[in-house]
Amino acid sequence: MEVSTFMQRSCQQWAVSLRWQRNVVASTHDKSLVEAVGGRSFMLFRVERSEAEALAGASAPVAILIGDSGTGKSFVLQDAQRIAAATFLAPAPVSCSYETGALQAALLDSLASALAIGRAGRSQIEQLGREVKAAALATASEVGKNLAKAIAKELLAFVKGKIGAETGDALAHFVKELRTSNDAELRRDILSRSDATVVREIARLAEQVAEALNRDIVLAIDDANRLSDEDRRILASLAARSSPHFRIVAAWSTAAPDASGIAILQDAGATVFELTGLSPRAVGQWMDHERIDSAVAAEVHSLTAGYPLLIEGMLAHLEAGGDPADFRGSGMFVRVLDAALDRLSPNAQHAARMLAAFNQPPRSDRIATYMGVTAIEWGTIRRALTRERILTTDRDGMAWFHEQRRAHLWDVVLDDQERREIGQKAYDELIDEFEANPEISAGLVVRIARMANYAHASQDRDPMLAAVVALDLPDIAVAAASIELTSPSELAFTTADAILVHARNMFGAEGNLIRSLDKLRTLGLAVATEGVASPGVPSEQMRIDPNFGTGHAITVLHGRIQGELRKVAVPNLAEHVTRTHLEKVRLESTSMTFAIQDIDTNDLIALIDDIRPPLMRGAPGVAIRARFGEQPFFATAVFNNQALRTAALGILDDLNESSFGRTFTVDKVVVDPSEPIPSVRFFRALNMATGLQMERSQSKWWMRTDITLPINVFAWRQLEAMRFVRSQTGGLEREALGLDRAIGIGVAEVGDTTYWADLRGLDTVLVKEIPADQSMDSPYTFYNLERLFALKPGQSIMNFTTEVRGEPRIEDPVVDLFSDLWENARRFNKTQPRRKVPTNEPSLTEHIRASHVRDQEVARRLSETITIGGHRGHRDMTALRLAIHTRRAPTGLQFGPALAVFPPGSPDDVKVALVDGTGINSADHLLEKAFGSINQWEFPVAGPTNEVIATLLGHEPDEIQLTR
């Protein structure tokens, strides 16, 4: 655990509270008040708090300053960097945007600022270029030469922009030397997509350069709570690494809706400082400094909780003659802001209103043009806004609004007409900025989407834009799902059912999404056509294609998705995942298929054979089941030879990537062909356990009983049997049976109709009554069932069957389940080579003994734990005797009929005899000649040798091959 040491103070005049948590530094100190040398009292009390020194002295790879809104995190972070800059390369903090890739963009910007510090002459700039180039080449082996060079090139471009074109030209030839063949694609990935590999490379570059410069680098990130989930995990991975020369400090608002990232960082080993309110004594000190009667300090502290931002407003309120008792949180902001606006000139007040549309400052070179003033006039206005404490925080080096004040100015102070007028102008400005460089949006699409609400003139010109603005949250989720699942290929088929399930699971949409889809169709944002989903699906399905026109509607929609759902909608998601994360595997393969869909391993293996070319039966194949973020994904591939498949498996072993803020995780890799599994062994065990006989056809086993079970009991019996089979299998057999994941059963009833759903991701039985007004018909059956069963992300319906039953259910549930598992095994074995079984007595005896011991043990456990046909209980163990009639022929040993019997005894007492000769005229004669007299036995198995041996091994006859 990293624990920073605070400097001891002799004068204990005011208190700072840091609460102890896991990996959280805590202390309470008073610090003497230092006279201000210019600046406002707020700045004085923020930068003089000892947390800044603690933060600057932290030695952990990542240190986080957390606190509620208004506690002064940004100022403490700025002062920590000022303190650290005396020893290290520690530039001013940079702010995070809300977009994916924000972490790497912030780190690149900050690292560039650090490297630009003190670089005044051309020789120093050239030396920096050499150091960055050398650092990139030194790390290229870990991330790939092109990516390392592209990141170094982008870093030098940032540095050049910070030191000016004239001096920065010294870097031009280094930038040129770092060019790659796919610069544009890599640049887009580096600047706009969350990518752990890119962030780790930036960290390695910083470490290498710091070591070369013999000076540690400390980068500061403000508003880290805006980071996407993926960026938070990436930052946590940096916290877990060893980094002697490079550190990150970050400020994180605990007022943000999702504070889970703090726990992730703590668990990874980050040092966390929690910033709370000032003590009552500190509030009194502040009031004394402002020459305000400190007798009411306790009341002020009670009303503000010691939050400096609120105290600042309270003191202004008191200076204006107000009573502390009149303080009302947000009301304070109104009065302070009103008074400040009243003190401004008309031009400055107009500017404050115009700028309130932006929660992040626009580009500095465009602000004056946006407001219609000269650069000199803007400088005068900015000074007035700063002086009156309307612009109080630092946003990427520019004084800007505190977000609470900006929001209050926009939402409360401005009226509807002002918001529409300013909003349209701000929308146009943001669109122009986005179109100038769409690859580096830095939160622009989110801000564009917010301003689109007020851009009525733009909506009037573009009906699609107006339609997107009118969407509710569930509508946005359905639109996002349609973007991700729809492929431009005419052959691709995206069903309405799949889109609604995706919207629910991936984008968290609640309520009746069928209404949302109907709304999208009515507004013209989705086009539906009827068709058949796939072979074997008899019900009609609805194909959905998104339609957002050619204007800015799609930009606004993406902004709403990111801003309101906090997700990124990736167009044609399956293609993106494959091309981005599995491209090397695809290039090694002969054929490949992939989809955004959950799938059982046995179905996945079957898909390998489906894509094998006719002349490549048995060709080596690979199947993977994966997740892209929370979304299931699968792919299957076939290869020309074993070497290519081995290369692909190596690629999959090393795969650890992310894009668009989601991590690509491979959960299962299966190779095919392999070997067959025993398809009938559980039926053999069932027969041994109960002595009951079953009926069968070519495609089904069943056992009828005179017991009628309630539907919930039937389902639970099946689940218990499924759990039992899972406990008796493993590895390939469990995968081929489709039991390698937790499985549940869902039963939904309405009248005489029952829906049986195979559930994944939970191990239970769910029984639901379908409301009378709820239609379960296509094209929304999967969605309606998932909604009815209230499934969560990670849980899904794999398939369902519908039955209309007019008679009582008399089938045994265990036999019914075993029949389904037998069908899975038969489908798997169909693509596998036959199992080779040697027929010399010693080897054959060992094979049969292993299977008999296995089946007897399964039979014993089955009889003791599972009720089958109304029976449960222990049955005696048996030995095994197998006699095979053989005869000599010119072509070699020929096998005639065989007979196996099971006398009482130990399961490992297995004997096999090859009986050679003629004159054997009955089964009893064959048995006596092989083993002598056997007085008591049961379960006889007789027939052709191949069939008898297959049965004893738990196989169907066409699954084995006898060898000599």
Secondary structure, 3 states (H helix, E strand, C coil): CCCCCCCCCCCCCCEEEECCCCCEECEEEECCCCCCCCCCHHHHHHHCCCHHHHHHHCCCCEEEEEECCCCCHHHHHHHHHHHHCCCCECCCCEECCCCCCHHHHHHHHHHHHHHHCCCCCHHHHHHHHHHHHHHHHHHHHHHCHHHHHHHHHHHHHHHHHHHCHHHHHHHHHHHHHCCCCCHHHHHHHHHHCCCHHHHHHHHHHHHHHHHHHCCCEEEEEECHHHCCHHHHHHHHHHHCCCCCCEEEEEEEECCCCCCHHHHHHHHHCCEEEEECCCCHHHHHHHHHHCCCCHHHHHHHHHHHCCCHHHHHHHHHHHHCCCCHHHCCHHHHHHHHHHHHHHHCCHHHHHHHHHHCCCCCCCCHHHHHHHHCCCHHHHHHHHHHHHHCCCCCEEECCEEECCHHHHHHHHHHHCCHHHHHHHHHHHHHHHHHHHHHCCCCCCCHHHHHHHHHCCCHHHHHHCHHHHHHHCCCHHHHHHHHHHHHHCCCCCCCCCEHHHHHHHHHHHCCCCCCHHHHHHHHHHCCCEEEEEEECCCCCCCEEEEEEECCCCCCHHHHHHHHHHHHHCCCCCCCHHHHHHHHHCHHHHHHCCEEEEECCCCCHHHHHHHHHHCCCHHHCCCCEEEEEEEECCEEEEEEEECCCHHHHHHHHHHHHCCCEEECCEEEEEEEEEEECCCCCCCCHHHHHHHHHHCCCCEECCCCEECECCCCCCHHHHHHHHHHHHHHHHHHCCHHHHHHCCCCCCEEEEEEEECCEEEEEEEECCCCEEEEECCCCCCCCCCCHHHHHHHHCCCCCCCEEEEEEEEECCCCCCECHHHHHHHHHHHHHHHHHCCCCCEEEECCHHHHHHHHHHHHHHHHHHHHHHHHHCCECCECCCCCCECEEEEEEEEEECCEEEEEEEEEEECECCCCCEEEEEEECCCCCCHHHHHHHHHCCCCCCEEEEEEEHHHHHHHHHCCCHHHEEEEC
